[in-house]
Amino acid sequence: MKKLLCAAGLALALLGQVPATAQIPGGAASLVDDKKAKALLDAGDARFDAGELSAAMDLYKAVLDRYPISRWRFLARLKMGKQFLKEKKFDLALDQFRRVAVEENKDVDQRGDASLQVGICFFEMGKFEEAFGELRKVIKLYPGTAYSNDAYYYIGQAHFKMGRFANAIEAFKNVGTSIDPSAQEAEKLDAGKLIDAAAMQAAGLFKNASDGVRLLGKGEIKTKIEVKVAGASASAIAAVEKAGGKVELPPQPVAEAA
């Protein structure tokens, strides 16, 4: 009996040493800290919406500093990463996104978004091969989501910037297959419709096509498409027609009789 009382007294003494702010998984203390972390995050969002970016970033960072194991830390990092990406601070952005895209984060949407943003970072840095690797991971891990749709879009853009127009079109055909038609992603290139310079420009591939778009014969076409361009190589035309598609070119001027 005495041993039991001693053991109970020791347990009470140890419990008394637990700090009031300790994070106890599933306990009341963790819920309280999660609420405080969420309040800081909301305050950061309010500052962000007001255009006070520096103050917003400070509040997001405060979430990480004060509540390092709160579930809201992942969203704070995601928001910080996107702002760093806008500011072209790619190394800082990559660090934040990679800390969100971890198995420990149980929010699948956050992981998918962060994984996509890693690929976008490499795309914006002009590191297209690295971008391909990251974006293909998104397609594999998050099929049929807006993240995989955007991954196809950026893969297409990367091919386009590298002059691989056939590969670009092949990637673009997968964009918009699983998203709300009213969403912003639905405005991106649809290989089921006529693909011309205006459609490519609307999809954000370039700002000005004053000299027109020319189709080169790099890559392989597996989907029936109709393309209207200013010029195309013989191999490109053959590849499109082999898949049952069509390449429309401007009419050639008729030579005047001598």
C-alpha positions, 0 to 999 in steps of 0.5 A: 500500500505504501509503495502504491501511494509513493508511486501515485505521489511520484506520478502527481509530481511529474504531472505537475512539472508539465508546462501549461503550454505544452503540446499534448497530442489530442489534448486540451493544450494542443487545441488551445494552441491550435486556436491561437495559431489559427488566430495568428494565421487569420491576422496574417491573411487580413494584413495580406488582403490589406496589401501589408505584405511584410506584416503578413509575412511576420505573422505567418512566421510567428505561427512557426516560431510560437506554435512549431507543431501546430497543424496550422504551421503547414498552411503558414509555410505554404502562404510564405512560400507562395509570396517568396515565389512571387518575389522570385526568392526561389530558394526560400520558396522551395524550402517552405514548399518542401516542408509542406509536402511531407507525409507528416502533413495530413492535409492532402490538398496542401501537400498537392499544392506544395508539390505543384509549387516546387515544380513551378519554382523550377519552371520559373527558374528556367530549370525545365528538366528539374521541373519535369521531374517534380511535375510528373510526381504531382501527376502520379501522386495526385491524379485527376486533381487541379494540381495534376491539371496544372502540372500538365499545363506547366509541362506543356509550357516548359516544352513550348519554351524549349521549342518542343511544340508537339510535346507541348500540345500533347501535354496540354490535351490533359489540361482541364480534364477534371476541373470545374469549367468555371475555374481559372484553369478551364481557360487554359489550352484545350486540345479538343478545340482549334489550337491557334495563336490566340488560344495559345496566347490566352493560355498564357504561353506568350504575350505577343505573337507578332511573327506568328507561331511555327510548329516544329517536328520534335516529339510525337503526337498521339491525339487528334488535333487541329492546329492553325499556325503561321508555319510548320515543318514537313515532319510536324505536319506529318506527325499531326496528320498521322494522328488524324489531325490537321495543320492549317497554314496561311494561303501561299501568294500566287505568283504572277505570270511573267 
